[in-house]
Structure formats: C-alpha cells, structure tokens
Amino acid sequence: PPQVMADFCHESVPAETKAGLHHWASKNVRFPSLERLNESFEIRKSDSLGIHAVARSAFKSGDVIISEDPLIRTPRLRPELRQELQQHGGPAEFLAPALAVDWVSVPEGACDAALKLFFAHPEMEKRSQDSSHVQACKELLQKFPQIRSAGWDAPRLLRFLHTVDLNIHKDDERPGNEMFTGIFVLGSKFSHSCAPNSNWSFNSSGQLQYKAARPIATGELLTFSYVGNGMNLITSTFERRMRLAQLCFVCQCSQCTGPDLARQMRCPSCRELRCMPGYESQDSACLAGTHGPRSEAIRDAAEWRCAACSSTCPKERLPLQHEAPNVMQGRPEDAERDASQLGWLRAKAAQTLGERHWTYFLATFAWLKKCLILLRMESVIPFSEAELRSASAEAARWLEAVAPDNIEQRLAALLTTARLAKNLGEGVRQWGYDPARLLGDASEAAALVESLGWKFNEDTVQGPDEMPFRPQARATP
C-alpha cells in the first residue's frame, strides 16, 4: 500500500507553503519513510528564522536525519556553454545555473516551487533589478530556447538564479560530486550556525544526506554551516560575520552572540590573556541599502574589556594588525617553506596577540599539517617530536576551551594528530588526547572515528594509510 504522508509542518507554516512542502517531500524524500517523517523533524516559521527545521527526535552522532533527491539539479556547466557566458563578464558564475539545468527533465511544477518554497533575499533582488543581471537574463532567453521552454521570463529567471545562489548545495571537492549540485526543498530549511549540529554530503546516488555531527536534542534547531566546515569557522565573530554578510544576514548563532573567546588577547593593563571585544548589537537590518560590499556594514568592536581586571581599552591600543585569517594556504610541495613561515607566525602571534587568539591556533594547526607532509615526504626534518606533541596538545586544549561544540574542526585536529602519532609509532595521550575520551563525553567520538577507519589504543594508533610517501621519516628526538 502507498505510504501515508505524516504532517511534519507546524501550524505557523502558511497553508500554501505547507502543501508545497508536503507535495515535494512525497516525491523526493528517501529517508525517513514518509509516515515517520514527522518523527525526525518539524518545519516551522518565525520572524527571526523564516522557514526552518527543528528536531522532533534525539539524534546520535552520525545518525541520518534526512536523505532527499533534488527539486532541480544544477550540475557543472559544460565548457562550451561556459564560454558562451564569458561575454557577460562579472555575472557569468551567477548566470551559469540557467544553462546548466536540463530543463526538459525538470518535473512539472518544479520551477514554480523553486520560486515559492525557497528563500530569496529581497535586498539581493532589489540590488540587481537595475543592473546588468536583468539584461543578461533577457539575452539568455533570446539565445537559448531550452531556457524559454521552461516558461521563464527575465524577472522570474532572475529570481530563480537568486534562489539558487542562496540555497544551492554544491560539493566541488569530491570527484564526481559536482554533477549532484542542486536545490533541495527540505535540505534548504536547515539553518546556519557557526557551531553546527549537522553536516551534509551526497551519497553515491546523488541524494543529499544530512547527518548529526554531534548529539542533537529534541526541540533543537537543525543547523549546518553556510560557509563550509573548515577552520574558517574558528576565527572571530567579526571575521565570520563579514564573510556571512555576503549572504545578506548578520549571524545570531550562540557562537556569535556569546563572548568572542577565540579573539582573546593580552590586556594592556594587567597583561593577562583575557581581553575580549565588546561588540555592539547588530542585526541583518544594517545591511539594507548598502551599496558597496556588505561586509563593510559589519562594525568591529570599538571597546574591549578584560575579564581578569575589568579594565577597558579602545581598539586602537590593541595589535589588531597582526590578526591573520589566511594562514592555511600553500601547495604540498611548498610544505617546508610554509612550515617555516607558519612557525614564525606562531611565534609572532604568541608575542603580539597571545596564545588564546585564533590566529595563534590557526597557525599552530596549519603548522602541524605542514609537518605531517614533511614527515611523509622528507628524510631530514627541521623540528622535534617534542615540538609536535606540544603543539598538538595546545591545539586540543584551545579547541576544547574555545570551541567545544565545533565537532568537525575538533575532529580535523584529532585526525591530524592521529596521523602524526601513527607515523611516529605512538599513542595520542602524549599529544593532548585521552584515548578513552577523545573529544569529551558529548561527542561520541569513538564511534565517529572508528567509522572513518581509526582505532586509538593507549600506546598506538591504527588507521588507514591515506597517501603514498617516501620511506618513513623520524623527527629529531
């Protein structure tokens, strides 16, 4: 017998939106079953979050929350079509989905659903109405009959492109996954957080899968990071908000509204590493009417306060010029040069900003990554095992104190340490991790790392050999 759709929408969701969500869920959701969908999560609407998803059940780390087929697939554009767009200059990447979609295979009603069931920021649309974007859409419609066949006119096509721009799920890092790019009706309802409780990936069939990154409680907002799960989340509230401003909102997640622990630096008065910025309250309304880059509307803290001595000081008294967000760059073949530069940056950050500042942490983590490459590729290593252990332990302590809920980033640091310890034939206790409680009680880290092929014993680390390298090198004792 056919499955009966369970009502997964809260009464706050408008009836027309609810009907559309139910219709496309019945066609595209592959997990959980339709009759149990409302046991997984609930779709709600609020003034602050818009249409969003909330957990209806508790999830353990690694649990699948939803698996969904796309409403419309927007794969990588073929090279010959990409050349067609070059004449449009700046908006070429923005326009690409119009040519990438196979409009003949798009289900009936999907184009209307794309305009009605996804968020498209009115400020973004307003800024582009009188620009080259409108003319470019008209030219595409004139030149490509396959776009016209979908029933678009220039204003609606422009709105669709804005919808894709804000709601796209795209993975260019794993080979083949660029063909799975698309917009997903329910997957788009997960909110942003700078310390997200879930992450997404494409399975082998091209379905979007959201999984719990850490235990999720019933009633908790379901979140992921709009700017990826790399170490770019481990910066200051100011840095993250400037980056997210390009998506037309000022982040109000707990990481951004609480104390900016990642930006602690040395107090000019008492010299303790407890001086933090006191940001003025800002919301997304500050971005309205901005004519230049939206990031310019984000205000940095004018005054800082020390949590140790309670003194305040203006930002001009602090060495903010030494904050360095771009410390993760560099090719593997440049690892020796990069490791040297990162070692210098670590020392400079410790001297000017202090070891509690995110610049010091990122330089430390990047240095460990470069050292791992050198251990695998070189026979003479310009650092000691003791230096590696000390840096790893510092990174572990920093993340536990400053970003305990950033499980993806803590896992990345743990696995970097695991590879280093494995290469040197050691366990991880000396490197800052308890093998019985790798990331603390809440993360269920043991099951998570085992699923990735790693096993941690007291004196050894067992895991996959993930890249070929020359005869194993030893650091200096």
C-alpha positions as CSV (number, residue, x, y, z in Angstrom):
1,P,0.0,0.0,0.0
2,P,1.2,3.6,-0.6
3,Q,2.8,5.4,2.3
4,V,0.7,7.9,4.2
5,M,2.4,11.3,4.5
6,A,2.8,12.4,8.1
7,D,2.2,16.1,8.8
8,F,5.7,17.5,9.5
9,C,4.8,21.2,9.4
10,H,3.9,23.3,12.4
11,E,0.8,25.4,12.4
12,S,3.0,28.5,11.9
13,V,3.7,27.5,8.3
14,P,1.3,29.0,5.8
15,A,-1.1,26.6,4.2
16,E,0.2,27.1,0.7
17,T,3.8,26.6,1.8
18,K,2.8,23.5,3.8
19,A,1.0,22.0,0.8
20,G,4.1,22.6,-1.4
21,L,6.5,21.1,1.1
22,H,4.3,18.0,1.5
23,H,3.9,17.6,-2.2
24,W,7.7,17.6,-3.0
25,A,8.6,15.7,0.1
26,S,6.3,12.9,-1.1
27,K,8.3,12.8,-4.4
28,N,11.9,13.4,-3.2
29,V,12.4,12.2,0.4
30,R,14.1,8.8,0.5
31,F,14.7,8.7,4.3
32,P,13.0,8.6,6.7
33,S,9.8,6.9,5.4
34,L,7.0,9.4,4.7
35,E,4.8,8.1,7.6
36,R,7.7,8.7,10.0
37,L,9.0,12.0,8.6
38,N,7.4,14.0,11.4
39,E,9.3,11.9,14.0
40,S,12.5,13.2,12.5
41,F,11.9,16.9,12.4
42,E,9.3,19.6,12.1
43,I,9.2,22.6,9.8
44,R,8.3,25.9,11.5
45,K,8.2,29.6,10.6
46,S,9.3,32.6,12.7
47,D,10.1,36.2,12.1
48,S,13.8,35.8,13.0
49,L,14.5,32.5,11.2
50,G,11.9,32.3,8.5
51,I,11.1,28.7,7.4
52,H,13.3,26.4,9.5
53,A,13.7,22.8,10.7
54,V,13.6,21.6,14.4
55,A,14.5,18.1,15.6
56,R,11.5,16.1,16.7
57,S,13.7,13.2,18.0
58,A,17.1,13.0,19.6
59,F,19.9,12.0,17.2
60,K,23.3,10.4,18.0
61,S,26.4,11.5,16.1
62,G,26.4,10.0,12.6
63,D,22.6,9.4,12.5
64,V,21.0,10.2,9.2
65,I,18.4,13.0,9.6
66,I,17.2,13.1,6.0
67,S,18.0,11.8,2.6
68,E,16.5,13.7,-0.3
69,D,16.5,13.9,-4.1
70,P,16.8,17.4,-5.6
71,L,14.0,19.6,-6.8
72,I,16.2,20.8,-9.7
73,R,19.7,19.6,-10.5
74,T,22.2,22.4,-11.4
75,P,25.4,20.5,-12.4
76,R,28.7,22.0,-13.5
77,L,28.3,23.8,-16.8
78,R,29.8,22.2,-19.9
79,P,33.0,24.1,-21.1
80,E,31.4,25.2,-24.4
81,L,28.4,26.7,-22.6
82,R,30.7,28.4,-20.1
83,Q,32.4,30.1,-22.9
84,E,29.1,31.5,-24.0
85,L,28.7,33.2,-20.7
86,Q,32.1,34.9,-20.7
87,Q,30.7,37.8,-22.7
88,H,28.6,38.7,-19.7
89,G,31.7,39.3,-17.6
90,G,31.0,39.7,-13.9
91,P,27.7,37.9,-13.5
92,A,28.8,34.8,-15.5
93,E,29.0,32.5,-12.5
94,F,25.7,33.8,-11.2
95,L,24.0,33.1,-14.6
96,A,25.6,29.6,-15.0
97,P,22.7,27.6,-13.5
98,A,20.3,28.9,-16.2
99,L,22.4,27.0,-18.8
100,A,23.4,24.1,-16.6
101,V,19.9,22.8,-15.9
102,D,18.5,20.2,-18.2
103,W,15.1,21.9,-18.4
104,V,13.5,19.1,-20.4
105,S,13.8,16.8,-17.4
106,V,12.7,19.2,-14.8
107,P,9.4,17.9,-13.2
108,E,6.2,19.8,-13.9
109,G,5.7,22.4,-11.2
110,A,9.3,22.5,-10.1
111,C,10.0,25.9,-11.5
112,D,7.1,27.4,-9.6
113,A,8.2,25.5,-6.4
114,A,11.7,27.0,-6.8
115,L,10.2,30.5,-6.6
116,K,7.8,29.8,-3.8
117,L,9.4,27.3,-1.4
118,F,13.0,28.7,-1.1
119,F,14.4,31.9,0.5
120,A,15.4,34.6,-1.9
121,H,16.6,37.8,-0.1
122,P,14.6,40.8,-1.3
123,E,17.6,43.1,-0.8
124,M,19.7,41.0,-3.2
125,E,16.9,41.1,-5.8
126,K,16.4,44.8,-5.4
127,R,20.1,45.5,-5.9
128,S,20.1,43.5,-9.2
129,Q,16.9,44.8,-10.8
130,D,18.5,47.8,-12.4
131,S,21.8,46.1,-13.2
132,S,23.4,44.1,-15.9
133,H,21.8,41.0,-14.4
134,V,18.4,41.8,-15.9
135,Q,19.8,42.4,-19.4
136,A,21.8,39.3,-19.2
137,C,18.7,37.2,-18.4
138,K,16.9,38.7,-21.4
139,E,19.8,37.9,-23.6
140,L,19.9,34.3,-22.3
141,L,16.2,33.8,-23.0
142,Q,16.6,35.2,-26.5
143,K,19.6,33.0,-27.3
144,F,18.7,29.7,-25.7
145,P,15.3,28.2,-26.5
146,Q,15.7,25.5,-23.9
147,I,15.5,28.1,-21.1
148,R,12.4,29.7,-22.8
149,S,10.8,26.2,-22.9
150,A,10.7,26.2,-19.1
151,G,8.3,29.2,-19.2
152,W,10.7,31.8,-17.8
153,D,10.6,35.5,-18.4
154,A,13.5,37.7,-17.4
155,P,12.2,38.7,-13.9
156,R,11.3,35.2,-12.9
157,L,14.6,33.7,-14.2
158,L,16.5,36.3,-12.2
159,R,14.6,35.4,-9.1
160,F,15.3,31.7,-9.8
161,L,19.0,32.5,-10.1
162,H,18.9,34.3,-6.7
163,T,17.2,31.3,-5.2
164,V,19.9,29.0,-6.5
165,D,22.6,31.4,-5.4
166,L,21.4,31.3,-1.7
167,N,20.1,27.7,-1.5
168,I,22.5,25.6,-3.6
169,H,24.1,22.5,-2.2
170,K,27.4,22.0,-4.1
171,D,30.4,19.8,-3.5
172,D,33.4,20.5,-5.7
173,E,35.9,18.8,-3.5
174,R,35.0,15.1,-4.1
175,P,35.4,13.8,-7.7
176,G,32.1,13.4,-9.5
177,N,30.0,15.2,-6.9
178,E,29.8,18.4,-8.9
179,M,27.2,16.6,-11.0
180,F,24.9,16.3,-7.9
181,T,24.7,20.0,-7.4
182,G,21.1,21.3,-6.9
183,I,18.5,22.8,-4.8
184,F,16.7,20.6,-2.2
185,V,13.3,21.5,-0.8
186,L,13.7,20.2,2.8
187,G,17.5,20.3,3.0
188,S,17.3,24.1,2.4
189,K,15.4,24.5,5.6
190,F,18.4,23.7,7.8
191,S,19.6,27.0,9.4
192,H,23.1,28.4,9.7
193,S,25.3,28.1,12.8
194,C,29.0,28.7,13.3
195,A,28.9,25.7,15.6
196,P,26.6,23.4,13.6
197,N,25.0,20.2,14.9
198,S,24.8,18.6,11.5
199,N,26.6,18.3,8.2
200,W,25.7,17.2,4.7
201,S,27.1,15.2,1.9
202,F,26.0,13.5,-1.3
203,N,25.6,9.7,-1.3
204,S,26.6,7.6,-4.3
205,S,23.1,8.1,-5.8
206,G,23.4,11.9,-5.7
207,Q,20.9,12.3,-2.8
208,L,21.5,14.9,-0.3
209,Q,22.1,13.4,3.2
210,Y,22.1,15.4,6.4
211,K,23.8,13.6,9.4
212,A,24.1,14.6,13.0
213,A,27.7,16.0,13.7
214,R,27.1,15.6,17.4
215,P,24.2,14.5,19.6
216,I,21.1,16.6,18.9
217,A,18.3,17.0,21.5
218,T,14.6,17.0,20.7
219,G,13.5,20.6,20.0
220,E,16.9,21.8,18.9
221,L,17.2,23.9,15.8
222,L,18.8,21.8,13.0
223,T,21.9,23.7,11.7
224,F,24.8,23.4,9.3
225,S,27.5,25.9,8.2
226,Y,26.7,28.1,5.2
227,V,30.5,28.7,4.7
228,G,31.7,25.1,4.9
229,N,33.1,23.1,7.8
230,G,36.8,24.1,7.5
231,M,38.8,26.1,10.1
232,N,37.3,29.3,8.7
233,L,34.7,28.9,11.4
234,I,37.5,29.1,14.0
235,T,38.0,32.8,13.7
236,S,36.4,35.8,15.4
237,T,32.8,36.8,15.4
238,F,33.8,39.9,13.4
239,E,35.6,37.8,10.7
240,R,32.7,35.3,10.4
241,R,30.0,38.0,10.3
242,M,31.9,39.8,7.5
243,R,32.0,36.6,5.4
244,L,28.4,35.8,6.1
245,A,27.2,39.3,5.2
246,Q,27.6,38.4,1.6
247,L,24.6,36.1,2.1
248,C,22.6,39.1,3.4
249,F,22.4,38.3,7.1
250,V,24.2,39.0,10.4
251,C,24.7,35.8,12.2
252,Q,23.0,35.5,15.6
253,C,24.0,31.9,16.5
254,S,25.2,31.2,20.0
255,Q,28.8,31.3,18.8
256,C,28.4,34.9,17.5
257,T,26.2,36.3,20.3
258,G,28.3,35.0,23.2
259,P,31.7,36.1,24.3
260,D,34.2,36.0,21.5
261,L,36.6,33.6,23.2
262,A,38.5,33.0,20.0
263,R,39.7,36.6,19.9
264,Q,41.1,36.9,23.5
265,M,44.4,38.8,23.6
266,R,46.8,40.3,26.1
267,C,45.3,43.0,28.3
268,P,47.3,46.3,28.1
269,S,46.7,46.8,31.8
270,C,47.2,43.5,33.6
271,R,48.9,41.5,30.7
272,E,46.5,38.6,31.2
273,L,45.2,36.9,28.0
274,R,41.6,37.8,28.9
275,C,40.9,40.9,26.9
276,M,37.9,40.5,24.6
277,P,35.9,42.7,22.2
278,G,32.6,44.2,23.3
279,Y,30.6,44.2,20.1
280,E,27.6,46.5,19.6
281,S,24.3,44.8,18.8
282,Q,23.8,44.3,15.1
283,D,21.2,42.5,13.1
284,S,20.5,42.0,9.4
285,A,18.8,45.3,9.1
286,C,22.2,47.0,9.0
287,L,22.8,45.5,5.6
288,A,19.8,47.2,3.9
289,G,20.7,49.9,1.5
290,T,24.4,49.0,1.4
291,H,25.8,50.0,-2.0
292,G,29.3,48.6,-1.6
293,P,30.4,45.2,-0.2
294,R,28.0,44.2,2.5
295,S,30.9,43.2,4.7
296,E,31.6,47.0,5.1
297,A,28.4,47.3,7.1
298,I,29.7,45.0,9.9
299,R,31.1,47.0,12.7
300,D,34.1,45.9,14.7
301,A,34.2,46.4,18.5
302,A,35.3,49.9,19.4
303,E,36.0,49.0,23.0
304,W,37.5,45.9,24.6
305,R,37.1,44.6,28.2
306,C,39.4,42.4,30.2
307,A,37.7,39.5,32.1
308,A,40.6,39.4,34.5
309,C,40.9,43.0,35.7
310,S,37.7,44.5,34.3
311,S,39.6,47.4,32.6
312,T,38.5,48.7,29.2
313,C,40.5,50.0,26.3
314,P,39.8,51.3,22.8
315,K,40.7,49.0,19.9
316,E,43.4,51.4,18.8
317,R,45.5,50.2,21.8
318,L,45.5,46.6,20.6
319,P,47.7,45.0,17.9
320,L,44.8,44.1,15.6
321,Q,47.0,44.5,12.6
322,H,48.6,41.1,13.5
323,E,45.3,39.2,13.1
324,A,45.9,36.9,10.1
325,P,43.0,35.0,8.7
326,N,44.8,33.5,5.6
327,V,47.2,31.1,7.2
328,M,46.0,27.8,5.7
329,Q,47.2,28.4,2.1
330,G,50.1,26.7,0.3
331,R,50.7,23.7,-2.0
332,P,52.1,20.4,-0.6
333,E,55.3,20.8,-2.5
334,D,55.9,24.1,-0.6
335,A,55.4,22.5,2.8
336,E,59.0,23.1,4.0
337,R,58.8,26.8,3.2
338,D,55.3,27.1,4.6
339,A,56.2,25.3,7.8
340,S,59.0,27.8,8.4
341,Q,56.7,30.7,7.7
342,L,54.0,29.3,10.0
343,G,56.5,28.7,12.7
344,W,57.4,32.4,12.5
345,L,53.7,33.4,12.5
346,R,53.1,31.2,15.6
347,A,55.9,32.9,17.5
348,K,54.8,36.4,16.3
349,A,51.1,35.7,17.3
350,A,52.1,34.5,20.7
351,Q,54.2,37.6,21.3
352,T,51.7,40.2,20.0
353,L,48.2,38.6,20.4
354,G,48.7,35.8,22.8
355,E,48.2,32.0,22.7
356,R,44.4,32.3,23.2
357,H,43.9,34.2,20.0
358,W,42.5,32.4,16.9
359,T,45.5,33.5,14.8
360,Y,47.8,31.5,17.1
361,F,45.6,28.5,16.9
362,L,45.2,28.5,13.1
363,A,49.0,29.0,12.7
364,T,49.5,26.0,15.1
365,F,47.1,23.8,13.3
366,A,48.4,24.7,9.8
367,W,52.0,24.1,11.1
368,L,51.0,20.6,12.2
369,K,49.5,19.9,8.8
370,K,52.7,21.0,7.0
371,C,54.8,19.0,9.4
372,L,52.8,15.9,8.6
373,I,53.6,16.4,4.9
374,L,57.3,16.8,5.7
375,L,57.3,13.7,7.9
376,R,55.9,11.7,5.0
377,M,58.0,13.2,2.2
378,E,61.4,14.2,3.6
379,S,64.3,12.4,5.3
380,V,65.6,15.4,7.3
381,I,63.1,17.1,9.4
382,P,63.7,20.6,11.0
383,F,61.5,20.0,14.1
384,S,61.4,17.6,17.0
385,E,58.9,15.1,18.2
386,A,58.5,17.1,21.4
387,E,57.6,20.2,19.4
388,L,54.9,18.3,17.5
389,R,53.5,16.8,20.8
390,S,53.4,20.2,22.4
391,A,51.7,22.0,19.5
392,S,49.1,19.2,19.2
393,A,48.3,19.4,22.9
394,E,48.0,23.2,22.7
395,A,45.6,22.9,19.7
396,A,43.5,20.3,21.5
397,R,43.2,22.4,24.7
398,W,42.4,25.5,22.7
399,L,39.5,23.9,20.8
400,E,38.1,22.3,24.0
401,A,38.1,25.6,25.8
402,V,37.1,28.0,23.0
403,A,35.0,25.9,20.5
404,P,33.8,22.7,22.3
405,D,30.7,22.4,20.0
406,N,32.7,22.7,16.7
407,I,32.9,19.0,16.3
408,E,34.0,19.0,12.7
409,Q,37.0,21.2,13.5
410,R,37.9,19.3,16.6
411,L,37.8,16.1,14.6
412,A,40.0,17.6,12.0
413,A,42.6,18.4,14.6
414,L,42.3,15.0,16.2
415,L,42.9,13.2,12.9
416,T,45.9,15.4,12.1
417,T,47.3,14.4,15.5
418,A,46.4,10.7,14.8
419,R,48.3,10.7,11.5
420,L,51.3,12.3,13.2
421,A,51.3,9.9,16.1
422,K,50.8,6.9,13.8
423,N,53.7,8.0,11.6
424,L,55.9,8.1,14.8
425,G,54.5,4.8,16.2
426,E,52.9,6.4,19.3
427,G,49.5,6.7,21.0
428,V,47.8,10.1,21.4
429,R,47.9,10.6,25.1
430,Q,51.2,12.4,24.9
431,W,49.7,14.6,22.2
432,G,46.8,16.0,24.2
433,Y,44.1,13.4,23.9
434,D,42.7,10.8,26.2
435,P,42.1,7.7,24.0
436,A,39.1,6.8,26.2
437,R,37.5,10.3,25.8
438,L,38.8,11.6,22.6
439,L,36.7,14.7,22.3
440,G,34.8,14.5,25.6
441,D,31.7,12.7,26.6
442,A,29.2,14.6,24.4
443,S,30.7,14.0,21.0
444,E,30.6,10.1,20.9
445,A,33.9,10.5,19.2
446,A,35.0,6.9,19.4
447,A,32.2,5.6,17.2
448,L,32.7,8.5,14.8
449,V,36.5,7.9,14.3
450,E,36.0,4.2,14.1
451,S,33.6,4.7,11.2
452,L,36.4,6.6,9.5
453,G,38.8,3.6,9.9
454,W,40.7,4.8,13.0
455,K,41.3,3.0,16.3
456,F,43.0,4.5,19.3
457,N,44.8,2.4,21.9
458,E,46.9,3.5,24.8
459,D,50.3,3.2,23.0
460,T,49.3,3.0,19.3
461,V,47.1,4.5,16.7
462,Q,45.7,2.3,13.9
463,G,44.3,3.9,10.8
464,P,44.4,4.0,7.0
465,D,47.4,5.0,5.0
466,E,45.8,7.9,3.1
467,M,48.7,9.0,0.8
468,P,51.8,7.4,-0.5
469,F,55.1,8.7,0.8
470,R,58.8,8.0,0.8
471,P,60.5,5.8,3.4
472,Q,59.2,6.7,6.8
473,A,61.0,9.7,8.4
474,R,61.8,10.2,12.0
475,A,61.7,13.6,13.7
476,T,64.7,14.5,15.8
477,P,64.5,13.2,19.4
